[in-house]
């Protein structure tokens, strides 16, 4: 179903190219997300993750 819609708008050639590049794009997206968390204030981002949020409570 989705493939027919993509073929109609984009074309079969570009759908096959997308299938080839999809694992690479997912890998680089994951690396970019980890790098973003690493190089920024990681607590600002990871405070929204429920498991991590409970481990680092501030002593106030």
PDB file of N, CA, C and O in Angstrom, chain B, residues numbered from 101:
ATOM      1  N   UNK B 101       0.822  -1.190   0.000  1.00  0.00           N
ATOM      2  CA  UNK B 101       0.000   0.000   0.000  1.00  0.00           C
ATOM      3  C   UNK B 101       0.869   1.258   0.000  1.00  0.00           C
ATOM      4  O   UNK B 101       0.714   2.132  -0.853  1.00  0.00           O
ATOM      5  N   UNK B 102       1.783   1.339   0.965  1.00  0.00           N
ATOM      6  CA  UNK B 102       2.659   2.507   1.052  1.00  0.00           C
ATOM      7  C   UNK B 102       3.582   2.580  -0.158  1.00  0.00           C
ATOM      8  O   UNK B 102       3.859   3.662  -0.676  1.00  0.00           O
ATOM      9  N   UNK B 103       4.055   1.416  -0.601  1.00  0.00           N
ATOM     10  CA  UNK B 103       4.952   1.393  -1.754  1.00  0.00           C
ATOM     11  C   UNK B 103       4.256   1.899  -3.010  1.00  0.00           C
ATOM     12  O   UNK B 103       4.876   2.587  -3.820  1.00  0.00           O
ATOM     13  N   UNK B 104       2.977   1.569  -3.184  1.00  0.00           N
ATOM     14  CA  UNK B 104       2.237   2.049  -4.349  1.00  0.00           C
ATOM     15  C   UNK B 104       2.088   3.565  -4.309  1.00  0.00           C
ATOM     16  O   UNK B 104       2.213   4.237  -5.332  1.00  0.00           O
ATOM     17  N   UNK B 105       1.822   4.096  -3.119  1.00  0.00           N
ATOM     18  CA  UNK B 105       1.675   5.552  -2.982  1.00  0.00           C
ATOM     19  C   UNK B 105       3.003   6.241  -3.272  1.00  0.00           C
ATOM     20  O   UNK B 105       3.043   7.241  -3.988  1.00  0.00           O
ATOM     21  N   UNK B 106       4.108   5.699  -2.708  1.00  0.00           N
ATOM     22  CA  UNK B 106       5.422   6.291  -2.964  1.00  0.00           C
ATOM     23  C   UNK B 106       5.802   6.188  -4.434  1.00  0.00           C
ATOM     24  O   UNK B 106       6.363   7.130  -4.994  1.00  0.00           O
ATOM     25  N   UNK B 107       5.505   5.060  -5.065  1.00  0.00           N
ATOM     26  CA  UNK B 107       5.804   4.907  -6.487  1.00  0.00           C
ATOM     27  C   UNK B 107       5.029   5.918  -7.325  1.00  0.00           C
ATOM     28  O   UNK B 107       5.533   6.415  -8.333  1.00  0.00           O
ATOM     29  N   UNK B 108       3.819   6.214  -6.910  1.00  0.00           N
ATOM     30  CA  UNK B 108       3.001   7.162  -7.662  1.00  0.00           C
ATOM     31  C   UNK B 108       3.573   8.580  -7.579  1.00  0.00           C
ATOM     32  O   UNK B 108       3.592   9.295  -8.581  1.00  0.00           O
ATOM     33  N   UNK B 109       4.038   8.992  -6.400  1.00  0.00           N
ATOM     34  CA  UNK B 109       4.519  10.357  -6.223  1.00  0.00           C
ATOM     35  C   UNK B 109       6.007  10.519  -6.549  1.00  0.00           C
ATOM     36  O   UNK B 109       6.411  11.530  -7.124  1.00  0.00           O
ATOM     37  N   UNK B 110       6.807   9.538  -6.187  1.00  0.00           N
ATOM     38  CA  UNK B 110       8.261   9.696  -6.304  1.00  0.00           C
ATOM     39  C   UNK B 110       8.821   8.890  -7.464  1.00  0.00           C
ATOM     40  O   UNK B 110       9.616   9.410  -8.247  1.00  0.00           O
ATOM     41  N   UNK B 111       8.432   7.663  -7.584  1.00  0.00           N
ATOM     42  CA  UNK B 111       8.968   6.800  -8.625  1.00  0.00           C
ATOM     43  C   UNK B 111       9.677   5.600  -8.024  1.00  0.00           C
ATOM     44  O   UNK B 111      10.216   5.671  -6.919  1.00  0.00           O
ATOM     45  N   UNK B 112       9.672   4.503  -8.756  1.00  0.00           N
ATOM     46  CA  UNK B 112      10.247   3.252  -8.251  1.00  0.00           C
ATOM     47  C   UNK B 112      11.756   3.360  -8.048  1.00  0.00           C
ATOM     48  O   UNK B 112      12.306   2.763  -7.123  1.00  0.00           O
ATOM     49  N   UNK B 113      12.417   4.117  -8.907  1.00  0.00           N
ATOM     50  CA  UNK B 113      13.869   4.263  -8.794  1.00  0.00           C
ATOM     51  C   UNK B 113      14.256   4.898  -7.468  1.00  0.00           C
ATOM     52  O   UNK B 113      15.177   4.433  -6.797  1.00  0.00           O
ATOM     53  N   UNK B 114      13.552   5.960  -7.091  1.00  0.00           N
ATOM     54  CA  UNK B 114      13.897   6.671  -5.857  1.00  0.00           C
ATOM     55  C   UNK B 114      13.464   5.902  -4.614  1.00  0.00           C
ATOM     56  O   UNK B 114      14.075   6.046  -3.555  1.00  0.00           O
ATOM     57  N   UNK B 115      12.419   5.088  -4.729  1.00  0.00           N
ATOM     58  CA  UNK B 115      12.015   4.237  -3.603  1.00  0.00           C
ATOM     59  C   UNK B 115      13.095   3.197  -3.333  1.00  0.00           C
ATOM     60  O   UNK B 115      13.409   2.919  -2.176  1.00  0.00           O
ATOM     61  N   UNK B 116      13.665   2.620  -4.385  1.00  0.00           N
ATOM     62  CA  UNK B 116      14.732   1.630  -4.189  1.00  0.00           C
ATOM     63  C   UNK B 116      15.995   2.288  -3.630  1.00  0.00           C
ATOM     64  O   UNK B 116      16.700   1.682  -2.824  1.00  0.00           O
ATOM     65  N   UNK B 117      16.283   3.509  -4.047  1.00  0.00           N
ATOM     66  CA  UNK B 117      17.433   4.231  -3.489  1.00  0.00           C
ATOM     67  C   UNK B 117      17.200   4.522  -2.006  1.00  0.00           C
ATOM     68  O   UNK B 117      18.115   4.397  -1.192  1.00  0.00           O
ATOM     69  N   UNK B 118      15.977   4.910  -1.663  1.00  0.00           N
ATOM     70  CA  UNK B 118      15.651   5.177  -0.263  1.00  0.00           C
ATOM     71  C   UNK B 118      15.798   3.918   0.586  1.00  0.00           C
ATOM     72  O   UNK B 118      16.316   3.982   1.701  1.00  0.00           O
ATOM     73  N   UNK B 119      15.352   2.784   0.074  1.00  0.00           N
ATOM     74  CA  UNK B 119      15.505   1.526   0.815  1.00  0.00           C
ATOM     75  C   UNK B 119      16.966   1.195   1.057  1.00  0.00           C
ATOM     76  O   UNK B 119      17.318   0.649   2.103  1.00  0.00           O
ATOM     77  N   UNK B 120      17.814   1.523   0.100  1.00  0.00           N
ATOM     78  CA  UNK B 120      19.238   1.247   0.246  1.00  0.00           C
ATOM     79  C   UNK B 120      19.870   2.142   1.311  1.00  0.00           C
ATOM     80  O   UNK B 120      20.708   1.689   2.092  1.00  0.00           O
ATOM     81  N   UNK B 121      19.465   3.418   1.341  1.00  0.00           N
ATOM     82  CA  UNK B 121      20.079   4.385   2.245  1.00  0.00           C
ATOM     83  C   UNK B 121      19.435   4.450   3.624  1.00  0.00           C
ATOM     84  O   UNK B 121      20.002   5.066   4.527  1.00  0.00           O
ATOM     85  N   UNK B 122      18.282   3.841   3.813  1.00  0.00           N
ATOM     86  CA  UNK B 122      17.571   3.944   5.077  1.00  0.00           C
ATOM     87  C   UNK B 122      18.382   3.458   6.287  1.00  0.00           C
ATOM     88  O   UNK B 122      18.406   4.166   7.294  1.00  0.00           O
ATOM     89  N   UNK B 123      19.044   2.299   6.252  1.00  0.00           N
ATOM     90  CA  UNK B 123      19.850   1.897   7.420  1.00  0.00           C
ATOM     91  C   UNK B 123      20.975   2.885   7.739  1.00  0.00           C
ATOM     92  O   UNK B 123      21.279   3.128   8.907  1.00  0.00           O
ATOM     93  N   UNK B 124      21.584   3.446   6.706  1.00  0.00           N
ATOM     94  CA  UNK B 124      22.646   4.422   6.924  1.00  0.00           C
ATOM     95  C   UNK B 124      22.103   5.691   7.567  1.00  0.00           C
ATOM     96  O   UNK B 124      22.721   6.244   8.476  1.00  0.00           O
ATOM     97  N   UNK B 125      20.948   6.152   7.096  1.00  0.00           N
ATOM     98  CA  UNK B 125      20.355   7.363   7.670  1.00  0.00           C
ATOM     99  C   UNK B 125      19.930   7.144   9.117  1.00  0.00           C
ATOM    100  O   UNK B 125      20.066   8.045   9.944  1.00  0.00           O
ATOM    101  N   UNK B 126      19.418   5.957   9.429  1.00  0.00           N
ATOM    102  CA  UNK B 126      19.030   5.657  10.811  1.00  0.00           C
ATOM    103  C   UNK B 126      20.268   5.620  11.704  1.00  0.00           C
ATOM    104  O   UNK B 126      20.246   6.131  12.823  1.00  0.00           O
ATOM    105  N   UNK B 127      21.346   5.015  11.207  1.00  0.00           N
ATOM    106  CA  UNK B 127      22.581   4.944  11.986  1.00  0.00           C
ATOM    107  C   UNK B 127      23.135   6.327  12.266  1.00  0.00           C
ATOM    108  O   UNK B 127      23.477   6.631  13.409  1.00  0.00           O
ATOM    109  N   UNK B 128      23.234   7.181  11.240  1.00  0.00           N
ATOM    110  CA  UNK B 128      23.777   8.525  11.441  1.00  0.00           C
ATOM    111  C   UNK B 128      22.842   9.393  12.276  1.00  0.00           C
ATOM    112  O   UNK B 128      23.305  10.268  13.008  1.00  0.00           O
ATOM    113  N   UNK B 129      21.550   9.169  12.180  1.00  0.00           N
ATOM    114  CA  UNK B 129      20.616   9.887  13.033  1.00  0.00           C
ATOM    115  C   UNK B 129      20.802   9.525  14.492  1.00  0.00           C
ATOM    116  O   UNK B 129      20.737  10.390  15.366  1.00  0.00           O
ATOM    117  N   UNK B 130      21.033   8.245  14.758  1.00  0.00           N
ATOM    118  CA  UNK B 130      21.290   7.804  16.124  1.00  0.00           C
ATOM    119  C   UNK B 130      22.602   8.377  16.647  1.00  0.00           C
ATOM    120  O   UNK B 130      22.669   8.837  17.787  1.00  0.00           O
ATOM    121  N   UNK B 131      23.635   8.352  15.827  1.00  0.00           N
ATOM    122  CA  UNK B 131      24.928   8.928  16.221  1.00  0.00           C
ATOM    123  C   UNK B 131      24.772  10.424  16.493  1.00  0.00           C
ATOM    124  O   UNK B 131      25.339  10.940  17.456  1.00  0.00           O
ATOM    125  N   UNK B 132      24.016  11.113  15.662  1.00  0.00           N
ATOM    126  CA  UNK B 132      23.792  12.543  15.881  1.00  0.00           C
ATOM    127  C   UNK B 132      23.025  12.819  17.160  1.00  0.00           C
ATOM    128  O   UNK B 132      23.322  13.781  17.868  1.00  0.00           O
ATOM    129  N   UNK B 133      22.037  11.983  17.462  1.00  0.00           N
ATOM    130  CA  UNK B 133      21.286  12.153  18.708  1.00  0.00           C
ATOM    131  C   UNK B 133      22.144  11.930  19.936  1.00  0.00           C
ATOM    132  O   UNK B 133      22.054  12.682  20.907  1.00  0.00           O
ATOM    133  N   UNK B 134      22.973  10.902  19.898  1.00  0.00           N
ATOM    134  CA  UNK B 134      23.878  10.640  21.021  1.00  0.00           C
ATOM    135  C   UNK B 134      24.891  11.767  21.153  1.00  0.00           C
ATOM    136  O   UNK B 134      25.209  12.177  22.269  1.00  0.00           O
ATOM    137  N   UNK B 135      25.403  12.273  20.044  1.00  0.00           N
ATOM    138  CA  UNK B 135      26.357  13.385  20.092  1.00  0.00           C
ATOM    139  C   UNK B 135      25.692  14.647  20.638  1.00  0.00           C
ATOM    140  O   UNK B 135      26.321  15.397  21.385  1.00  0.00           O
ATOM    141  N   UNK B 136      24.448  14.890  20.283  1.00  0.00           N
ATOM    142  CA  UNK B 136      23.728  16.046  20.807  1.00  0.00           C
ATOM    143  C   UNK B 136      23.600  15.965  22.317  1.00  0.00           C
ATOM    144  O   UNK B 136      23.827  16.951  23.017  1.00  0.00           O
ATOM    145  N   UNK B 137      23.238  14.795  22.820  1.00  0.00           N
ATOM    146  CA  UNK B 137      23.125  14.619  24.273  1.00  0.00           C
ATOM    147  C   UNK B 137      24.492  14.750  24.935  1.00  0.00           C
ATOM    148  O   UNK B 137      24.599  15.317  26.023  1.00  0.00           O
ATOM    149  N   UNK B 138      25.536  14.233  24.292  1.00  0.00           N
ATOM    150  CA  UNK B 138      26.873  14.268  24.879  1.00  0.00           C
ATOM    151  C   UNK B 138      27.439  15.678  24.961  1.00  0.00           C
ATOM    152  O   UNK B 138      28.026  16.053  25.976  1.00  0.00           O
ATOM    153  N   UNK B 139      27.271  16.453  23.914  1.00  0.00           N
ATOM    154  CA  UNK B 139      27.900  17.763  23.856  1.00  0.00           C
ATOM    155  C   UNK B 139      27.044  18.891  24.419  1.00  0.00           C
ATOM    156  O   UNK B 139      27.522  20.019  24.535  1.00  0.00           O
ATOM    157  N   UNK B 140      25.802  18.616  24.767  1.00  0.00           N
ATOM    158  CA  UNK B 140      24.971  19.631  25.403  1.00  0.00           C
ATOM    159  C   UNK B 140      24.798  19.267  26.870  1.00  0.00           C
ATOM    160  O   UNK B 140      25.423  18.331  27.368  1.00  0.00           O
ATOM    161  N   UNK B 141      23.958  20.005  27.543  1.00  0.00           N
ATOM    162  CA  UNK B 141      23.680  19.713  28.941  1.00  0.00           C
ATOM    163  C   UNK B 141      22.829  18.455  28.993  1.00  0.00           C
ATOM    164  O   UNK B 141      21.613  18.523  28.813  1.00  0.00           O
ATOM    165  N   UNK B 142      23.452  17.312  29.236  1.00  0.00           N
ATOM    166  CA  UNK B 142      22.760  16.031  29.132  1.00  0.00           C
ATOM    167  C   UNK B 142      21.631  15.898  30.135  1.00  0.00           C
ATOM    168  O   UNK B 142      20.661  15.187  29.871  1.00  0.00           O
ATOM    169  N   UNK B 143      21.730  16.566  31.287  1.00  0.00           N
ATOM    170  CA  UNK B 143      20.639  16.478  32.268  1.00  0.00           C
ATOM    171  C   UNK B 143      19.405  17.203  31.770  1.00  0.00           C
ATOM    172  O   UNK B 143      18.285  16.805  32.092  1.00  0.00           O
ATOM    173  N   UNK B 144      19.584  18.250  31.000  1.00  0.00           N
ATOM    174  CA  UNK B 144      18.452  18.982  30.449  1.00  0.00           C
ATOM    175  C   UNK B 144      17.613  18.074  29.552  1.00  0.00           C
ATOM    176  O   UNK B 144      16.385  18.141  29.577  1.00  0.00           O
ATOM    177  N   UNK B 145      18.262  17.238  28.770  1.00  0.00           N
ATOM    178  CA  UNK B 145      17.561  16.341  27.855  1.00  0.00           C
ATOM    179  C   UNK B 145      17.096  15.081  28.580  1.00  0.00           C
ATOM    180  O   UNK B 145      15.954  14.658  28.401  1.00  0.00           O
ATOM    181  N   UNK B 146      17.959  14.475  29.392  1.00  0.00           N
ATOM    182  CA  UNK B 146      17.631  13.201  30.009  1.00  0.00           C
ATOM    183  C   UNK B 146      16.706  13.334  31.209  1.00  0.00           C
ATOM    184  O   UNK B 146      16.269  12.312  31.737  1.00  0.00           O
ATOM    185  N   UNK B 147      16.388  14.532  31.664  1.00  0.00           N
ATOM    186  CA  UNK B 147      15.397  14.691  32.721  1.00  0.00           C
ATOM    187  C   UNK B 147      14.009  14.287  32.259  1.00  0.00           C
ATOM    188  O   UNK B 147      13.131  14.045  33.087  1.00  0.00           O
ATOM    189  N   UNK B 148      13.796  14.209  30.956  1.00  0.00           N
ATOM    190  CA  UNK B 148      12.504  13.794  30.419  1.00  0.00           C
ATOM    191  C   UNK B 148      12.377  12.284  30.269  1.00  0.00           C
ATOM    192  O   UNK B 148      11.292  11.784  29.971  1.00  0.00           O
ATOM    193  N   UNK B 149      13.477  11.544  30.471  1.00  0.00           N
ATOM    194  CA  UNK B 149      13.447  10.087  30.424  1.00  0.00           C
ATOM    195  C   UNK B 149      13.109   9.591  31.828  1.00  0.00           C
ATOM    196  O   UNK B 149      13.863   9.863  32.763  1.00  0.00           O
ATOM    197  N   UNK B 150      11.998   8.873  32.005  1.00  0.00           N
ATOM    198  CA  UNK B 150      11.540   8.534  33.353  1.00  0.00           C
ATOM    199  C   UNK B 150      12.548   7.751  34.192  1.00  0.00           C
ATOM    200  O   UNK B 150      12.716   8.064  35.371  1.00  0.00           O
ATOM    201  N   UNK B 151      13.215   6.759  33.640  1.00  0.00           N
ATOM    202  CA  UNK B 151      14.139   5.944  34.432  1.00  0.00           C
ATOM    203  C   UNK B 151      15.348   6.758  34.879  1.00  0.00           C
ATOM    204  O   UNK B 151      15.774   6.654  36.030  1.00  0.00           O
ATOM    205  N   UNK B 152      15.898   7.558  33.987  1.00  0.00           N
ATOM    206  CA  UNK B 152      17.084   8.346  34.301  1.00  0.00           C
ATOM    207  C   UNK B 152      16.733   9.496  35.237  1.00  0.00           C
ATOM    208  O   UNK B 152      17.542   9.877  36.083  1.00  0.00           O
ATOM    209  N   UNK B 153      15.547  10.042  35.092  1.00  0.00           N
ATOM    210  CA  UNK B 153      15.109  11.175  35.905  1.00  0.00           C
ATOM    211  C   UNK B 153      15.120  10.832  37.386  1.00  0.00           C
ATOM    212  O   UNK B 153      15.470  11.689  38.197  1.00  0.00           O
ATOM    213  N   UNK B 154      14.756   9.621  37.772  1.00  0.00           N
ATOM    214  CA  UNK B 154      14.725   9.226  39.180  1.00  0.00           C
ATOM    215  C   UNK B 154      16.083   8.969  39.777  1.00  0.00           C
ATOM    216  O   UNK B 154      16.229   9.020  40.999  1.00  0.00           O
ATOM    217  N   UNK B 155      17.086   8.696  38.966  1.00  0.00           N
ATOM    218  CA  UNK B 155      18.422   8.373  39.472  1.00  0.00           C
ATOM    219  C   UNK B 155      19.195   9.601  39.901  1.00  0.00           C
ATOM    220  O   UNK B 155      20.065   9.498  40.766  1.00  0.00           O
ATOM    221  N   UNK B 156      18.910  10.758  39.329  1.00  0.00           N
ATOM    222  CA  UNK B 156      19.724  11.945  39.577  1.00  0.00           C
ATOM    223  C   UNK B 156      18.869  13.041  40.212  1.00  0.00           C
ATOM    224  O   UNK B 156      18.674  14.101  39.618  1.00  0.00           O
ATOM    225  N   UNK B 157      18.368  12.791  41.401  1.00  0.00           N
ATOM    226  CA  UNK B 157      17.594  13.800  42.100  1.00  0.00           C
ATOM    227  C   UNK B 157      18.549  14.824  42.704  1.00  0.00           C
ATOM    228  O   UNK B 157      19.621  14.473  43.196  1.00  0.00           O
ATOM    229  N   UNK B 158      18.147  16.094  42.661  1.00  0.00           N
ATOM    230  CA  UNK B 158      18.956  17.151  43.273  1.00  0.00           C
ATOM    231  C   UNK B 158      18.689  17.181  44.767  1.00  0.00           C
ATOM    232  O   UNK B 158      17.548  17.028  45.203  1.00  0.00           O
ATOM    233  N   UNK B 159      19.722  17.373  45.537  1.00  0.00           N
ATOM    234  CA  UNK B 159      19.590  17.482  46.993  1.00  0.00           C
ATOM    235  C   UNK B 159      19.327  18.924  47.374  1.00  0.00           C
ATOM    236  O   UNK B 159      20.262  19.704  47.556  1.00  0.00           O
ATOM    237  N   UNK B 160      18.064  19.279  47.493  1.00  0.00           N
ATOM    238  CA  UNK B 160      17.717  20.652  47.847  1.00  0.00           C
ATOM    239  C   UNK B 160      16.867  20.668  49.082  1.00  0.00           C
ATOM    240  O   UNK B 160      16.469  21.738  49.543  1.00  0.00           O
TER     241      UNK B 160
END
